[in-house]
């Protein structure tokens, strides 16, 4: 780990209070960035921010006015923005048969509209960076951008949309000579609080075996492994990488289903 790779850069991490987001907050801080941890969960977000000595900002990513307030605060405190990790997201947990409009709209608003608002807001600040426009935006999608879950219609829909949204943003920035890159990451089964909740049963072993077996490597990934990929994409080492989609799934999507 390079303690100076992100030195002097200002980074925002949404969904930064737990899981992949919290691991990325720690990784960014360890690599020298000034980090703003953004989450809707105030108590948990403030605790992680205190532990890591970073700034906390409470935000529902579906709130357009909230994004304006965040960018104003970051601009005033740091005078620039170099990195946005659009990581906040929610599950829906409902198939087409039992979907209700309230669930559908909420998942769309957080996972899809929230990412769009984040990109739009970050570009507005990044294009005015001292020394000229520059920045890196990383959006969290999923392996479900490529392969669907029958039981979570809204989640799969939004994660698929993020894949193309990312490319559109990247191409627009490039064609407008903004030097702002945008890439998506696509985690498979990663051991986070969401999976731990599903394992909180009297006999978690069967569920754990299923999750581990999803990958040819025979295990779930860790939040820290995902954070390492995000840190690379955020860094100047990835200066020629934009509009990319990066699987971090232990090979889950690679095998042919019939072999």
Secondary structure, DSSP 8 states (H G I E B T S, - for coil): --TTTTTT-EEEEETTTSHHHHHHHHHHHHTT-EEEEEES-HHHHHHHHHHHT-EEEE--TT-HHHHHHHHHHHHHHHS---EEEE---------TTT--HHHHHHHIIIIIIHHHHHHHHHHHHHTT-TTS--EEEEEE--GGGTS--TT-HHHHHHHHHHHHHHHHHHHHHHHTT--EEEEEEEE-SEESHHHHHHT-STT-HHHHHHHHHTSTTSS-EEHHHHHHHHHHHHSGGGTT--S-EEEESTTTTTS-TT-
